[in-house]
Amino acid sequence: MSRSALTHAELTRALATLRLGMGASDLHGSLTGYLCAGGRAGADDWPAALELEPDPKADREILRRLYRDCRAHLDDPDLGFEPLLPESDAPVERRADALVEWCRGFLGGVGLSGTPMKGLSPDANEVLADIGRIAASRFDYDDAEEDESALSEVLEFVRVGVLLLHTELTRPRSARHSVH
């Protein structure tokens, strides 16, 4: 039986020891963007590929676990990938802010992958642009029920969009360029 996936709270606690200077959602977004765009670093060397320097005395097992979880979720045939955000019982404001951080990290990770963004479908280009708009957003909170519904819709858009990007960006380059 496989162990459960790393939670936002577990990663947040571990980041205090690792001293990476970023939050759990931002880190997960960065790694997801890197892997989604075909970044090649493995479980032990991905922090260096993302220009991160964990405390050398800190246990890095949590980073290996994050890598394995992220890779497994992106490759899940049941499309089980989700951005790593605070639990659903956390205030909507906290989860929405974490999604903005996640999107910022995602775009940074895509950039650090070194994968050219040429030859993407119009849908994939639109997803990248929309994730960029989310990353630059500041949300207003007026009505808890509406805010919860809006966050669910945006989160589902990001989730599906990331899976679309992963499919396109990890295809062989020749296959991407032959699609018109």
ABEGO torsion letter per residue (X at the ends): XBBBBBBAAAAAAAAAAAGAGBBAAAAAAAAAAAAAAGBABBAAAAAAAAGBBBBAABBAAAAAAAAAAAAAAAABAAGABBBBBBBAABBAAAAAAAAAAAAAAAAAAAAAAGBBABGBBAAAAAAAAAAAAAAABBBBBABAAAAAAAAAAAAAAAAAAAAAAAAAAABBAAAAAABX
